[in-house]
């Protein structure tokens, strides 16, 4: 019985929130939504505007390093499971890959924004 009440509550709450999210934006029609925002692109114009290739490369590099750092996050929990040698070797391997990637980007001037 508790499961049924919980599921009905969750379904009702979800439906209420979806309807509020659907109807609420239609009530606030004003010109600020159609004006250019912080990045300077016109929201009503073409979506295919050119942008700097340097920005693209920096963004991709950030995403790659961010994902690789996310692989290091479970290390404190892995240390608790007795196989310390394997964890240390894996961590050193990941850090070596990160350092080599950073050195490669640095030496190929992939991180130079001003050029």
N, C-alpha and C positions, 0 to 999 in steps of 0.2 A: 504494500500500500504506500509506503514511504517513497519507493522508487517512482510510482505513478504520479504522486503529488510533485515530486522534484522535476520529473520530465515535463509535466503540464505547466509548472511554473516557468521552467526554462523556455519552453516553446512560446508561452504567452509573452514573456518579457522580451524575447527575441523579436516577435512579431510587432510588438509595440515600438521597440527601438528602431526597427527597419522602417515602419510607417512614419515615425517622427523624422528620421533622417531623410526620407523621401519627400515629405511635405514641407519641412521647415525651409529648405533653400528656395523654394518657389515663392515664399512670402517676402523675401528680402531682395527685391529687384531694384538695384540702384546702379548708377553709372560707374562707380569705382571698380566694380567687377570687370568691366570691359576696358579699363585703363591699363597701360603697361605697368608691370610690377617690378620688383627689385632688380631682376637680372637684365631688364631692358628690352626683352622680346615682347612684341605685340601679340597678345593672346588670341586675337581674331585673325591674324595674318597667316602666312604660310608656315608650316611646321618644318620646312626644309631650309632653314637658314644656315649659312656657313659659320663655323666657329674655328678657333685656333687649333691647329693640329698639336701644338705643344700642350694645350689644356687637355686634349684627349689623351695624350701619352702619360701625362702626370696623373690623370684620373684612373687610367688602366693600371699604372704602377701602384697607385694607392690601393686599388681593389685587390690586386694580387698579394701585396704585402699584408693587407688587412686579413685576407683569408688564411694566409700562412700563419699569422699570429694567432688566429682563432684555433689553429691546430695545437698551439701550446697551452691553451687554457685548461685542458683536463689533466695537465701534469701533476698539480698538487694532489689530486685524487688518486692518480696512478701510483704515486710514491707510497701511499698507504698499503699497497698490496704486496709487499715483500720482495718482488723482483726488481730491486733497486738498480742492478746493473743494466738490465734491458731498458728501463726508463731513462737512465742517464745517457746511454748510447743513442737512444731514439731522440732525446732532447738535443744532444750535441749534433746529431745529424741534421735535424730541422734547423737549428741555429746556424750551422755551417751553410746550408742551402740558402738561408735568408741573407747571411753575410756575403756569400758569393754573388747572389742576385743584386744586392745593393752595390757591391764593388763594380759589377758589370755596368749597371746603370750610371754609376758615378763616372767611370772611365770613358764611357761612350757619350758623356754629357747629356744623358737623358733627363737629368734633374736640373739642368740649367734653364731657368725660366726666361732670362733676359736675352738670350740669343735668338 
